[in-house]
């Protein structure tokens, strides 16, 4: 029989080949991933450039502003009438001990100007003044009222010790 000499170990020769094969596989996968990512970035850049050219954000803002302007102007008469009616109810409730003669509310863009005419009967001037101060205090407690004060030079006298006062003020127009 032929003499067998020292045989090279196959395991020793295989590991560099396997290592190089693993490195080549990982390198190939990384290059493929880089290529896919590059394509995604190019596509996103094109889409972004198209959006910049079309300006959809500005168009959306403009459409939204037109919608809300139309909604405000079309809904304004109803909101103003509801606010005036609510203000009239609150003014009547606040003027309860005194006799209200008339209420006038003039809506503006953001507020309501109002005039409340009340009749105070009998009593000395101090008592009348105390009643009016109490009325003004109750009016200022109404949440929507921003200002309320007596207007005009003073009370208009009627027969039988009755005095007529006009209280004017402003209230917020709440939707």
Secondary structure, DSSP 8 states (H G I E B T S, - for coil): ---------HHHHHHHHHHHHHHHHHHHHHHHHHHHHHHHHHHHHHHHHHHHHHTHHHHHHHHHHHHHHHHHHHHHHHHHHHHHHHHHHHHHHHTTTSEEEEEEEEE-SSEEEEEEEEEEESS-HHHHHHHHHHHHHHHHHSTTEEEEEEEEEEEEEETTTEEEEEEEEEEE---
